[in-house]
């Protein structure tokens, strides 16, 4: 029994599985073009997650986007203040 039995008996699948697992780990670590993994969060959403945006800022943005009318804006503004 020589090394040809390794390939013919289906044992070739284990190195392939290991390669796929290693590529998956490399993608998880470097996939976004940075050295941080995907579990580290997104820089764009950090301000919202940390709560640095006040209720008034959110209200002004919603009014600027046209999500609420002027009357709704004034009513919510009175409620906040």
N, C-alpha and C positions, 0 to 999 in steps of 0.2 A: 504494500500500500504506500503509494507515494503522494506527493502534493496534488496530483490530478483528482484524487478522491475528494479533496476539500471543495473543489469547484463543482464537481458533478453531483455531489450529494446535497446541494442546496445550502451549504454553509456560507456561500458567498453573500447571502442576504444580511448577515450580521455586520460586516464592514460597511455595507450600504446604509443600514439603519443608523449606525454610529455616525456616518458622514452627514446624514440628514439631521440628526440631533445636534451635531456640532454647528452646522450651518444655521439651524434655528436659534441656537444660543447666540451666535455672532450677530444675527439679525436683530434679536431683542436688545442687545447691548449697543450696537452701532447703527441700527437701521434708520434712525432719523438724522443721520449726518452729524451727530454729536456723540460725546463719550458717555452720555447719560442714557439710561434705559427708559422705556416708555412709561414706567411706573413713577418717574420723577415729576410728571405734570407738564403743563404747557405754560410758557411764559406769557402768552396772550391773556390767559384767564387768571393769572396770579392776583391781580388787583381785586377781582370779584371774589375770589376764594378767600383772600385775607380780610375782606370786609372793608377795604379802604374807600369804597364808593358809598357816599351818603344817600339817604332816601331822596333828598332834594336833587342830587345829581342824576339819579335814575329817572326821576320824574321829568326833569328837563330833557333828558335824552329821549324819553318816550314821546314827549310833546314835539320835539324837533323831528322825530321820525314820522309824525302824523298818526301815531297809534291812539292818541286821545285828543279830544277837542279842547278848545280854550276853556269852556265851562268846566269840564272834568278836571283840567289842569288847576284851575283856580280853587275848585272844591277840595281836591286832594292836597293842594298847597296849604289851605286853611287847616285841614285835618292834621297835617304834619307839624305845622307851627303851632 
